[in-house]
Amino acid sequence: MPDAPRPASWSDGGDAACWLSEVCAECGALNESPTGPCWRCGTVRGEDEPDTEGTGAPS
């Protein structure tokens, strides 16, 4: 038997299925703000690490 349609007053709200984009790559802290530095270690999202190996790509 197919599912009955949901009433229009219901929403699909709630937490995102994956919080990976909110995790700091350096220390693993969960960041609440998509911008600004990590509250734990200060790493800023989107900043590439310096090219210390001379390959032209982030390490």
MODELLER restraints for C-alpha pairs under 7 A, 6 or more apart:
rsr = mdl.restraints
at = mdl.atoms
rsr.add(forms.Gaussian(group=physical.xy_distance, feature=features.Distance(at['CA:22:A'], at['CA:30:A']), mean=5.73, stdev=0.5))
rsr.add(forms.Gaussian(group=physical.xy_distance, feature=features.Distance(at['CA:22:A'], at['CA:31:A']), mean=5.38, stdev=0.5))
rsr.add(forms.Gaussian(group=physical.xy_distance, feature=features.Distance(at['CA:22:A'], at['CA:32:A']), mean=6.99, stdev=0.5))
rsr.add(forms.Gaussian(group=physical.xy_distance, feature=features.Distance(at['CA:23:A'], at['CA:29:A']), mean=5.64, stdev=0.5))
rsr.add(forms.Gaussian(group=physical.xy_distance, feature=features.Distance(at['CA:23:A'], at['CA:30:A']), mean=4.64, stdev=0.5))
rsr.add(forms.Gaussian(group=physical.xy_distance, feature=features.Distance(at['CA:23:A'], at['CA:31:A']), mean=6.08, stdev=0.5))
rsr.add(forms.Gaussian(group=physical.xy_distance, feature=features.Distance(at['CA:24:A'], at['CA:30:A']), mean=6.37, stdev=0.5))
rsr.add(forms.Gaussian(group=physical.xy_distance, feature=features.Distance(at['CA:24:A'], at['CA:31:A']), mean=6.80, stdev=0.5))
rsr.add(forms.Gaussian(group=physical.xy_distance, feature=features.Distance(at['CA:24:A'], at['CA:38:A']), mean=6.69, stdev=0.5))
rsr.add(forms.Gaussian(group=physical.xy_distance, feature=features.Distance(at['CA:27:A'], at['CA:41:A']), mean=6.68, stdev=0.5))
rsr.add(forms.Gaussian(group=physical.xy_distance, feature=features.Distance(at['CA:29:A'], at['CA:40:A']), mean=6.70, stdev=0.5))
rsr.add(forms.Gaussian(group=physical.xy_distance, feature=features.Distance(at['CA:31:A'], at['CA:38:A']), mean=6.36, stdev=0.5))
rsr.add(forms.Gaussian(group=physical.xy_distance, feature=features.Distance(at['CA:36:A'], at['CA:44:A']), mean=5.96, stdev=0.5))
rsr.add(forms.Gaussian(group=physical.xy_distance, feature=features.Distance(at['CA:37:A'], at['CA:43:A']), mean=5.20, stdev=0.5))
rsr.add(forms.Gaussian(group=physical.xy_distance, feature=features.Distance(at['CA:37:A'], at['CA:44:A']), mean=4.25, stdev=0.5))
rsr.add(forms.Gaussian(group=physical.xy_distance, feature=features.Distance(at['CA:37:A'], at['CA:45:A']), mean=6.76, stdev=0.5))
rsr.add(forms.Gaussian(group=physical.xy_distance, feature=features.Distance(at['CA:38:A'], at['CA:44:A']), mean=6.31, stdev=0.5))
rsr.add(forms.Gaussian(group=physical.xy_distance, feature=features.Distance(at['CA:48:A'], at['CA:58:A']), mean=5.98, stdev=0.5))
rsr.add(forms.Gaussian(group=physical.xy_distance, feature=features.Distance(at['CA:49:A'], at['CA:58:A']), mean=5.60, stdev=0.5))
rsr.add(forms.Gaussian(group=physical.xy_distance, feature=features.Distance(at['CA:49:A'], at['CA:59:A']), mean=6.48, stdev=0.5))
rsr.add(forms.Gaussian(group=physical.xy_distance, feature=features.Distance(at['CA:50:A'], at['CA:58:A']), mean=6.52, stdev=0.5))
rsr.add(forms.Gaussian(group=physical.xy_distance, feature=features.Distance(at['CA:51:A'], at['CA:57:A']), mean=6.34, stdev=0.5))
rsr.add(forms.Gaussian(group=physical.xy_distance, feature=features.Distance(at['CA:51:A'], at['CA:58:A']), mean=5.60, stdev=0.5))
rsr.add(forms.Gaussian(group=physical.xy_distance, feature=features.Distance(at['CA:51:A'], at['CA:59:A']), mean=6.61, stdev=0.5))
